[in-house]
Amino acid sequence: MMNGKTVIVTGANSGIGRATAAGIVRLKGRVILACRDLSRAEEAARQIQQETGADSSLLTVRQLDLASLTSVHTFCQDIIKEEPRLDVLINNAGIYQCPYTKTEDGFEMQFGVNHLGHFLLTYLLLDLLKRSAPSRIVVVSSKLYKQAHINFEDLNSEQTYDKAFAYSRSKLANLLFTCELGRRLEGSGVTVNALTPGIVRTNLGRHVHIPVLAKPLFNLLSRRLFKSPEEGAATSVFLACSPDVVCVQGKCFADCQPQVLLDKATDQEVASKLWDISEVMVGITT
């Protein structure tokens, strides 16, 4: 089904990203694992190859640190030089509720990685995606977007920082980005859609403190109530390859079904303003 297709998955060395990469390889697609930690990415590629029995030519590892605009530029230059085509870009990598830190370019870490790094990555790869049309962009968001709003006066959380709010805001930014990019891609042969994977057992929650005594209960409940990474990745794989969404543009899915979003996630004025400000922040001069 994905024969001869090339797919980039960011943050593909663990969790949903790794399960997404494995899912695409099972469909005979070729995956470029775009990860910050090369050794962990290579280990993940080896494991995926063992699990799927895939040919090693279907797995390529590339270094990409979304907390560095320089790294994003270098990654994209290499991809454009080496890859004749790009069929799907899956913006999956994410940082979840970390203590207040900044990227090397001075952005609040969650907004910098989850939104701005992916914003620049997508922007720089758009021409290649257009040349490869029909092609797709898949954006991994979260239902936690509901807890946030976009305060244009404090995008960098310099006035106040709440790690949960900052994560939710970065996921709201993902949806607004999907909405605005969908509008801009109309008629280009490139589609963009987002998804919310639900609560998945991954190491994304490593910054969340659970009391020692509660851990066994938490682990037991999480196995019962939370999705496995494979279940969490199902919608990413669906959006990457299903013929059902070939003409769908700028929508959000959960469990492979279209969702109705809150108005604040599809507000055209806010989406357009966020796009313009993001361009300035990542240094795009058009």
C-alpha positions in Angstrom: 0.0 0.0 0.0 2.9 2.4 0.7 5.2 0.7 -1.8 7.8 3.2 -3.2 6.6 6.0 -0.8 9.0 7.9 1.4 7.7 9.1 4.8 9.5 11.3 7.4 8.4 10.7 11.1 9.8 13.1 13.7 10.5 11.7 17.1 10.4 8.2 15.7 12.7 6.5 18.3 10.0 5.9 20.9 6.3 5.9 21.8 3.8 6.8 19.1 6.5 7.9 16.6 8.2 4.5 16.8 4.9 2.6 16.4 4.0 4.9 13.5 7.3 4.1 11.8 6.7 0.4 12.3 3.2 0.6 11.0 4.3 2.3 7.7 7.2 -0.1 7.2 4.7 -3.0 7.6 2.9 -1.4 4.6 6.2 -1.4 2.7 6.7 2.3 3.0 10.2 3.7 3.5 10.6 5.7 6.7 13.2 8.4 7.6 13.4 8.4 11.4 14.1 12.1 12.2 15.4 12.1 15.8 17.5 14.2 18.1 19.4 11.2 19.5 21.0 9.3 16.7 22.0 6.2 18.7 18.5 5.8 20.1 17.1 6.2 16.6 19.4 3.6 15.2 18.4 1.2 18.0 14.7 1.8 17.2 15.4 1.2 13.5 17.0 -2.1 14.4 14.1 -3.2 16.6 11.5 -2.2 13.9 13.4 -4.2 11.3 13.4 -7.2 13.6 9.8 -6.9 14.5 8.6 -6.4 10.9 11.1 -8.4 9.0 11.5 -5.4 6.7 14.3 -4.8 4.4 16.9 -2.5 5.9 16.5 -0.2 2.9 13.1 0.8 4.3 14.6 2.5 7.4 16.9 5.5 7.3 18.0 7.5 10.4 18.6 11.3 10.2 19.6 13.7 13.0 17.0 16.4 13.7 16.8 18.5 16.8 13.6 20.6 16.7 14.9 22.8 19.6 17.5 24.1 17.1 16.5 26.1 14.0 20.0 25.5 12.7 19.5 21.7 13.0 16.1 22.0 11.2 17.7 23.9 8.3 20.6 21.4 8.0 18.1 18.5 8.1 15.9 20.0 5.4 18.9 20.9 3.1 20.1 17.3 3.3 16.6 15.9 2.6 16.1 18.2 -0.4 19.6 17.2 -1.7 19.2 13.4 -1.2 15.6 12.6 -1.6 13.9 12.8 -5.0 10.5 12.7 -3.4 8.7 13.0 -0.1 5.2 11.6 0.1 4.3 12.1 3.8 5.6 14.3 6.6 4.5 13.2 10.0 5.1 15.9 12.7 5.0 13.6 15.7 7.8 14.7 18.1 6.7 16.4 21.2 7.9 17.6 24.6 5.4 17.2 27.4 5.2 19.4 30.5 8.9 19.9 31.1 10.3 22.4 33.6 10.9 25.9 32.2 13.7 25.7 29.7 14.5 27.5 26.4 15.6 26.2 23.1 19.0 27.4 21.7 17.1 30.1 19.9 15.5 31.4 23.1 12.0 30.0 22.7 10.1 28.4 25.6 10.9 24.7 25.0 7.4 23.2 24.5 6.3 26.0 22.1 9.7 25.9 20.4 9.7 22.2 19.7 6.1 21.2 19.4 5.1 24.2 17.3 7.9 26.4 16.0 10.4 23.6 15.1 7.7 21.7 13.2 6.5 25.0 11.6 9.9 25.6 10.1 10.4 22.0 9.1 7.1 21.9 7.2 7.8 25.2 5.6 11.2 24.2 4.3 9.9 20.9 2.9 6.8 22.2 1.2 8.3 22.6 -2.2 9.5 18.9 -2.2 6.1 17.8 -0.9 4.4 19.8 -3.7 6.7 18.3 -6.3 5.8 14.8 -5.0 2.0 15.5 -5.0 -0.3 13.9 -4.2 1.4 14.1 -0.8 0.4 14.5 2.8 1.3 16.2 6.1 0.1 14.7 9.4 0.2 16.8 12.6 0.0 15.1 16.0 -1.9 17.3 18.4 -3.7 16.5 21.7 -7.2 16.9 23.2 -5.4 19.0 25.9 -5.6 21.9 23.4 -8.9 22.6 25.1 -7.2 23.8 28.2 -5.3 26.6 26.4 -5.6 29.9 24.6 -3.0 31.8 22.5 -1.8 34.9 24.3 0.2 36.8 21.7 1.6 39.1 24.3 3.5 36.2 26.0 4.1 33.4 23.5 7.5 32.7 25.3 6.0 32.3 28.8 8.3 35.0 30.1 5.6 36.6 32.2 4.2 33.4 33.7 5.0 29.7 33.1 2.7 26.8 33.8 4.1 23.6 32.2 0.6 22.1 31.7 -0.8 25.3 30.1 2.4 25.6 27.9 1.9 22.1 26.6 -1.8 22.6 25.9 -1.0 25.9 24.1 1.6 24.2 21.9 -1.0 21.6 20.9 -3.6 24.4 20.2 -0.9 26.0 18.0 -0.6 22.7 16.1 -4.3 22.8 15.3 -4.3 26.4 14.2 -1.3 25.7 12.1 -3.1 22.8 10.4 -6.1 25.0 9.8 -4.1 27.8 8.2 -1.8 25.5 6.2 -4.8 23.6 4.9 -6.2 26.9 3.6 -2.8 27.8 1.9 -2.5 24.3 0.3 -5.9 24.3 -1.3 -5.5 22.9 -4.9 -1.8 22.1 -4.4 -2.1 18.3 -4.3 -0.7 18.4 -0.7 -3.1 17.8 2.2 -2.6 18.5 5.9 -4.6 17.0 8.7 -4.2 16.7 12.5 -5.0 14.0 15.0 -5.4 13.6 18.7 -4.0 10.2 19.7 -5.7 10.0 23.2 -3.9 8.9 26.3 -1.1 6.6 25.3 1.5 4.7 27.4 4.7 6.4 26.4 7.6 8.1 28.1 6.2 11.5 27.2 5.1 11.9 30.8 8.5 11.5 32.3 8.3 15.1 33.7 5.1 14.3 35.5 5.6 13.5 39.2 3.7 10.4 40.5 4.2 9.7 44.2 6.2 6.4 44.8 3.3 4.7 46.7 0.9 5.5 43.9 3.1 4.1 41.1 2.1 0.5 41.2 -1.6 1.5 41.0 -0.9 4.1 38.3 1.0 1.5 36.2 -1.8 -1.0 36.6 -4.5 1.5 35.7 -2.5 2.8 32.8 -2.2 -0.6 31.3 -6.0 -0.9 31.5 -7.1 2.5 30.5 -4.4 3.9 28.3 -3.8 3.0 24.7 -0.7 1.1 23.6 1.7 3.0 21.4 0.4 0.9 18.4 -3.2 1.9 19.2 -2.1 5.5 19.6 -0.3 5.4 16.2 -3.2 3.9 14.3 -4.7 7.3 13.3 -1.3 8.6 12.2 -0.8 5.6 9.9 -4.4 6.0 8.7 -3.9 9.7 7.8 -0.6 8.8 6.1 -2.0 6.2 3.7 -5.7 5.7 3.7 -7.5 6.4 0.4 -10.5 7.7 2.6 -8.7 10.9 3.4 -7.1 11.6 0.0 -9.1 14.9 -0.5 -9.6 15.8 3.2 -7.9 19.1 4.1 -7.3 20.9 7.4 -9.3 18.6 9.6 -8.6 16.8 12.9 -9.1 13.1 13.5 -9.3 10.8 16.6 -9.6 7.0 16.3 -9.6 7.4 12.5 -12.8 9.5 12.7 -13.1 13.3 11.9 -13.6 15.4 15.0 -15.5 18.6 15.7 -13.0 21.0 17.3 -13.7 23.9 19.6 -14.0 27.3 17.7 -10.7 28.5 19.2 -8.8 25.7 17.3 -10.2 26.8 13.9 -10.4 30.6 14.4 -9.2 31.9 11.0 -8.1 35.2 12.3 -6.0 33.7 15.2 -4.6 31.0 12.8 -3.5 33.6 10.3 -1.9 35.8 13.0 -0.1 32.9 14.6 1.3 31.9 11.2 2.6 35.5 10.6 4.2 35.7 14.0 5.7 32.2 13.7 7.3 33.2 10.4 9.0 36.1 12.2 10.1 34.0 15.1 11.8 31.3 13.0 13.3 33.9 10.7 11.4 33.3 7.5 11.5 36.3 5.2 9.1 36.1 2.3 
